[in-house]
C-alpha cells in the first residue's frame, strides 16, 4: 500500500546540495523533478525505490511520461541527483538515498500506539458510567502529536484491524536476514534501517518468522526456475518484504519440487545451521 504523505523539511532550501542545484541551468525543473521523485517513491512504498512493481523499475522514458517532462530534463535531473548522492541507480532501479528522511514510519507506529491507548482509556471510562448516561468522554489526537498524519489515518479502522506493535527487541531481524543471505547467496545486514523498517511493518501485521522463511523459499524457487520471470536481482528486502509479502507467502510452489526446493547437500547444510 502506498503511503499518502512524505516528509519535507522547512529547511529543505537551506541544504547545500539544493543551493548548488539552484545555480544550475533548468534548476526549477530539476528541483520539481526531485519533488516528483519523492512523491513517486511514496506511491511505490518500496523503501525509496522508484518502481512500478517488483519486476519493472521506472525508466527515464517512463518518468518523462508520468512527470510530463522532456526526456532531456529527466536525464539531466537524474544525473545531477546521482552525482550529489541524492539517489542511487543500480541494475536500472532508482532509489532515493536516506529515504527515511522523507517518511516517518516510526512516527506512524508511535501515533497508532498512542491512539490505541487513548481509545482504550476512553472505553474503560465509558464502562464506568451509569447505563443511559448522556455524559461523553472524548478522545482527541492533537495536530502536533499526530506528526501531521492525523488526516491520513482512519483511527477507528486502525484500532479495530491493526495488530499490536511488537517491541523491536523481539523482532528477529538477524534470523530473518541471515536466512535470506544463506538461501539467496546475498550479504544484507540485519541492522540496515530500510530492512528493519520493512520487516517491522510485516511483523506488526501479524506475520511470523516461519512466514518470512516461507516467502524467502518461494521467491528463491522462482528465481531458480528458468520458466519464471522473477529475476534473482529482486531477492532483496525491498522486494521480498514489501506490501506484496502476503501474496508471496500464499503463492503455489513449483511442481516436482520437494518441501524445501533444495538439492540434498544444500538442504543438509541449512538443517545443520538450524535454518530449516
N, C-alpha and C positions, 0 to 999 in steps of 0.2 A: 504494500500500500504506500502510495506516495505521501510525503509529508506536505502539509499545507502552509508551512511557513519556513523561512530561513532567517538566520540571524545576521544582520548587517550593522556594524557598529557606527555610532555617530562620528567616530574619529577616522572613518574609512579614508577620507581625502587628506588626512594628515600622514598617512602611510608613505614611506619613501618611494616604494615601487609605484604607487598611484601618482605621486608627484612627478616621477620621471616619465610615466606614460602620458601625462597631460602635456608634456613638452613635445611629444611626437606628432607627426602628421596623422590626421584621421583619429586624433586622440578621443574625441567624443564617441565615435563609432566603436573604437576599441573598448572603451570603458562600458558602453552599453552592452557590448557583446559579453563582457565579463559578468555583468549582472544577469544576462540571459543564461549564461553557462551555470551560474549558481542556482538559478531557478530550475533549469533543466535537470541538474543533479538532484535537486529536491524531489522533482517528479519521479525520477528513476529510483530514488531511495536505495541506492546501491553503494553506500559509503563513499559518495563523491564521484563515482564513475558515471560518465555520460553514455548510457547505453539504452537502446530500445528494448532489448531483452537480453537474457544471458548469452545468446548466440550472436546478436547483432549490435555492435557498437556504432555510435553515430559517426559518420564520415564527414569530411569537410563539406561535401556537396549536400548531405542531409541537413547539416546545421545551417547552411546558407538558405535552404528552403524553409525550414521551420522558423528561422530567425528573420526571414525576409531581408537578407543582406547579400550584397555581391560576394562571390566566392573569394575575390582577392582581399576583401576586408576580413573575412573569416580566416584566411591563411595568415594574413598579417597579424591579426589578433592572437591566434594560437601560437605563432612563432614568438611573439612578444611575451606571452604568458609563460611559455616553456623556458625561455631564456631567463626570465625573472624568478623561476622556480615556483610559479603560481599554479602550474599544472604539471602532471607527468603524462607522457604518452608512451604506452608500452603495448606492443602487439596490436596497435591500432586503437587501443582503448584510452580515451582521455579521462583523467582522474584529477579532481581538484585536490591540491595539496592541503594538508591540515584541514580537512573537511569539517572537523569538529568545531572549528571557529565559526562555521556558518549554520550550524544547527545546535540544538540543545536537548539531546536525548536524555541526559541526566536530569535536566530541568523538568522535562515532561514526567519522568519517573517520580521525581520529588512531589510535583504538584498533584499527581494522581494519588500518591500515598497520603498527602495532606488532606485531600478532598475526601478520601475514604474514611479517614479518621474523624473528620468533622461530621460527615453524614452519620457515621456510627454513633457519635455522641448525640446527634440530633434525634436519631431513632430511639436511643435509650431514654432521652428526656421525654419523648412523646409517650413512651410506655408508662412513665411515672405519672402522667397527667390523668385526672379523673375522666372516666368514659363520658363522652359527649361534650367535653370541654372545648370551648372556642379558642382557647389560648394556643398560639402558634409559636414555634421556635424556628427561626430562620437560620439557614446555613449559607454563609457567603464566602466567596473566594475573591479577595481584593485584586485589583488590577496589578498591583506590584508583585504580590506573592504568586500570582499566576504566571509570572515571567512572560507576559504579553501573549500567552497562548490560550487564554481562557475562552476566547471567541471560537477557537477551533475545536474545543473539547465538548462533547456531549457528556456532561458529568454523570448523569444517571446511567447512561449506557456503559460508561467506563466502570462504574461501581458494580453493575449487575453482571457484566460479561468478562471483566479482566481477572486474571489470576494474580493473587497476591505477590508482589515483588519479592524476590529472594535475595538476601544479602550477598554481595559479590563474593565474599569468602567461601560461600557454599557452592558456588557455580564452578564446575570442574573445567575451567578454561584449559589448563595444561593437558589434562587427559584427552579432551576433545581434539586439541591441535596436534598433540603427539600422534593420535590415531590417524588423523588426516595426513601428517607427514610420512608415517610409515606406509600407509596404504597407497598414497599418491606419489611418493618419492619427492615430496616438497620439503621446504625448510622454513615454514612460517613460525613466527614467535607467538607464544600464547599471551605475551604481555602487551602486544600491539593494541592500541586504543580502538582502532577500527574493528579489529577482530573481536575484541571483548564486547564492544557495543552490539555487534550482530548476534553473538552468542547469548548475551544477556537478554536481548529482545525476544529471541526464540524461547529461551528458558522461562522468561516471565509469562509466555503464552502457554506454558504447561508442558513443553516438550522435555524429554528425559535424555540421559546420557545414551541409552540404547537407541533412542530416536536419532541422535546425532550420528552415531556409528552406522545406523541403517542408511541414512541419507548419503554418507560418505561411500559406503559399499555400493549403493545403487548407481551413483554417478561415476565411480571408478569403473564399474562394469560397463557403463555406457561409453566411457572414454576408450576402453579396451576393445569395444565391439566395432569392427570396421563398417558394419551396416548402420551404425548410429552416427548422427550428425554432431553429437556432443563432443567438442574438442577438449583435449587434455588441458589446454591452457585455462579452461574455466574451472579446473579443480582447485579452487581458491575460496577463502572465506566469503569474499564479496558475493560470489555466486551461490555457493552451497548453502550459506546461512542467511540468505536474503528472504524476502517475503514470499518466495516460491517454495520455501522449505517444506511445507506440508504436502505440496504436490510431489516433490521429490521423494518424500517419505512413503507415499502411497502408490508410487508407480510400480508396475509389474516388473519382475526380474526377467532376465533373458532366459529363453527356453534352453534346456540342455545344460544349464549351469547349476552347480551344487549350491548349498546354502551360503557358502562364502564366495564362490566365484573365483577361488584361488587354486593354483596348482598345489599339489600336496606339500612340496618343500616350503613354499611361502606360507601356507596355512599353518604348518608346524611352527614356523618362526613366530607368527603372530600369536599363536596359542602359548608358546613359551614366554613371550613378552607380556602375557596377560591381557592382550587386546582382543581376544576372541573368547 
